[in-house]
Amino acid sequence: MKGGTMNKLSAAALLALACQGCVNNPSTQAAAVREVDASQVGKCALISNITGKSLLAGGVATSGANALIDAKEQAAGLGANVVVVQGVDAGSMYAPATARVKAYRCN
């Protein structure tokens, strides 16, 4: 490997290590999106099925939390105010963490 490529790989590895345990802060809009149980959305309008993703490694809790924040960001952008979490996958070194949610607008 050339020196530049090695330096980029080293920097990426250091960044990944530094971010282990880092949970992203949600926007104000995403923070307002509540997680509810499926039994609580009977009179709500389904907006979309959403898959949030996180490329940051950091363990099951961290990567899953970041993926859920991404899903809530998307939900808020579509006008949803609640989500029902369908599943969270922590991902791996080769695949992003994902959080599958159903986004609803409830009055």
Secondary structure by P-SEA (a helix, b strand, c coil): ccaaaaaaaaaaaaaaaaaccbbbbbccccccbbbbccccccccccccbbbbbbcccccaaaaaaaaaaaaaaaaaaacccbbbbcccccccccccbbbbbbbbbcc
